[in-house]
Amino acid sequence: LGLASRLANFDLLGGEPLSYLGTRPRSDVLFSGGLLVGAALLAAFHQYVRDHFSVGCGFSTAMLGGLVGQVVAAVVPIGGNGTAHKVHTTFALLLGASLPILMWRFAAAQPPGRWRRVAYALFWAEVAACAVGFYLSSRSIAPLAEILPAAVFHGWIATVTFAPARRLAAR
């Protein structure tokens, strides 16, 4: 994202959503390719979570729905006001909405104790980041509005990856 923004001279504090990086000649392949690679990595991460943690079908439904949103947003450029714009926007919103939902379903499925409290804290941090994102979007600071919830989600991924429940539960 940083490299694509730099290549395209994209204003991360401006009014255009990050998806416009997919319409700029200097960043389109990097942006779309990054979304596709990210979707593949998230699919693998989904399997890791299912193998190592207690999760239900609500978690998988939300995560896989978000992945579909990410893939469609990667291959259908946002440009213009036509059908492509509507399809891209709808699926990008599906991706964004999936993040707090999957984090909530993950937290709810964890056994009572410290790990579950950590998972819920990360969920509430995501909800707060989404609320700030809505506010920033209303103030025409679209990229930052998208980056904040994504950053919290990536923090959740790192926490789930590097601090498994069995280590936290042992404390």
FENUR-V654768 format. One line per field, one symbol per residue. ss: DSSP state (h for helix, s for strand, l for the rest). Layout:
ss = ???
This chain:
ss = lhhhhhhllllllllllhhhhhhllllhhhhhhhhhhhhhhhhhhhhhhhhhllllhhhhhhhhhhhhhhhhhhhlllllllhhhhhhhhhhhhhhhhhhhhhhhhhhhllllhhhhhhhhhhhhhhhhhhhhhhhhhlllhhhhhhhhhhhhhhhhhhhhhllhhhhhll
